[in-house]
Amino acid sequence: MALAGMALLAVASITVGAQPRPPVDIHRIPEPTHPDVDPGIDRTDAAHAVPAEYRRQLVLYRTSEPPGTIVVHTADRFLYLIQENNRALRYGIGVGRDGFTWAGVKAITRKREWPDWRPPPEMIERQPYLPRFMAGGPGNPLGARALDLGATEYRIHGTNAPETIGHAVSSGCIRLVNEDVIDLYDRIPLGARVVVLHQ
């Protein structure tokens, strides 16, 4: 009985942090659900082509999470910023492609405007043609703003490829069109709670 209780406690504690994901074969890049745009190419003028369902809007949303919490539904491609009275601001997002999805609870640990981009070593190993550094700007894959999630490589950020919103394209980061990530950035303080759900 004690062993069963300890096992249950161990399982419960795992669900609080980021869920482990299956190992990724670094020599096989999982296919995105939409072609991505190469770093350095500025496609931000295509934001008008984002489908209406993925544009920022106030919606009904019931949750036990307090106002100010970000809840991300990766399967549905929506990010919700919880408001008072069962309401939420809903943003359309691009999410991690197959093999790069994750779930867990994090906090916003850093906020940056027009951030520089340094692809992590794992990404360079998978895609050796990527630049090792790119200064912030319209062609930068991180877009206009970046919100770092805990001590991970994951971020909520803008994009130079608005046509990828609503698709599974990234290496685990959550992307919004630049207009939306600026709006979210201005509403969210450091330390804000982020709940990422993968169903």
N, C-alpha and C positions, 0 to 999 in steps of 0.2 A: 504494500500500500504506500509506504514511504517512497519507494522507487517510482511508482506511478505518479505520485504528487510532484516529485522532483522533475520528472520528464515533462509533465504538464507545465510546470513553472518555466522550464527551459524553452519550451515551444512558445509560451506567452511572451517571454522576453525577446525572442527572435523577431516577433512581429512588430516591435516598436522601431527597430532600426531599418536600414535599407535591406530589402530581401536579397539573398544571394541570387545571382543569375548564372545560367549554365555557361561553362567556359566557351569562349569564342575562338574559332580557328583563325589565327591572325593572317593566314594565307588565303582565306576565303572571306571576302567582304560581303556580308549579307545584303541582298538586294533591297533598296528602298522601294516604297510604294509609288514614288514619283522621282523623276530625275532631279538631282540637286544642282545648284549653280556653283561653279568653281570660285574659290577665294579670289578676290580682286575684281570680280564682275559686279557691277551695281545694277540690280534689277528692281530696286525699290519703287520705281515708277509703275510697277505692275500690281501694286497693292489694291488698286480698284478692281482687279480681277478675282479677288478673294470672294468665294461664295457668301451670300447673305447670312447663312446660318453660322459662319465663322467670324462674323463681325461683332465687335463689342456691343453688348446689350444687357439691360437689367432684366433678370428673370426671377421667377419663384424658385426657391431652393431650400429644402428642409434639411437641417443638419444639427447635430449637437455641438459642432465646432463654434467657438465664439467669433463675433465680428472681427475682421482684420486677419483671419486665417485664410491662407490660400489652399484650395483643394484642387488637385489635378486629376482628371480622369483621362488616363492615357488611351484607353480603348476607344473612348468617344471623341478624343481630340479637343477637349475643353478644359480650360482653367477657370476656376470660380474664386472670386474674392468675396468672402462672406460679409454681408451687410446685416443691419438690424431687420427684424420683422420678417424672417423667412425669405429674404431677398439675397441676391448675389449679382455681382457684375460678372458676366460670362465673356471670356475671350477665346477665340479660336486659336489652336496651337498646332505646331508640328512636333512630333515625338520621336523617340528612339525606334529605329528599324529592328527587325527580327534579330534577336540575340543581344540587343542593347536596351531592353526594357528593364525597369526596376520599380520597386515600390518601397515606401517607408516614410518616416517623419524626419524632417530636417528643419533647420532655421536659416534665415537669411544672414549670412556672416560678413558679406561685403557687397557694396553697391558701387558701380562704376559707370561713368558717362563716356560714350564713344571709346569703349575699352580696346586696348591692344589685344592681339590674339597670338598665343604661343601654343600650338597643338601639343598635347601631351605625348610622351615617347611611344605609348601604345598605338596612338593614332598614326604617328609617323611610321611606325613599323608596318602597319597595315597599308598605309598610303604614302610611300616614300617621296612622291612628287609634291607633297604639300610644302608650303613655305615653313621655315622654322620660326618666323616672326612676321607679323603683319600689323602695322600701325592702325589705330582706330580710324574709322571713316566709313563712307557709304558702301564701299565694296567689301568691308570686313564682315566675315560670317557671324560675328557676335552682334552686329547691328549697332543701334543707337545706345543701348543700355545693357548692363549685365548685373544679375543678382546671383551671387554665389550661394550654393546650397551646402551648408556645413563645411566639413573639411574634405569634401569630395571634389572631383573634376567636373561635377555637374553644375549647370547654371540654368536659370531662366534668362533668356536673352532675346535680342532682336534678330533680324536676319537681312541678308542681302538678296533673299529669294522668297518674296511673299507668296509666290505660287505654290510653295511647299506646305503652306498652312493647311491643316486637315489631313496631312499625310505622315507616314512613318519614315523618316529620312535621316535622323541624326544619330550620333553615337551615344545617345542617352540624355542629352540636354533637351530642354523644353524651349521652343522658339515661338515668338510672336512677331507680327508685323511691327515695324519700328514705332508707328503711331501708338499702338497698344502697349508696347513695352515701356514707352515713355510715360503713358498714363498710369500703368501699374507701378512703375518706379516711384512716381511722385506720391502715390498713396500708401506705400509700404515702408515701415521703418526697419532698421537693422533689428535682428532678433525675431522678426515675424515668423510664425509657425507655418510650415509648408507640409501638407499631407499629400503624398503621391500614391494614387491607387491604380493598380493594374489588374483589370478583370477580364 
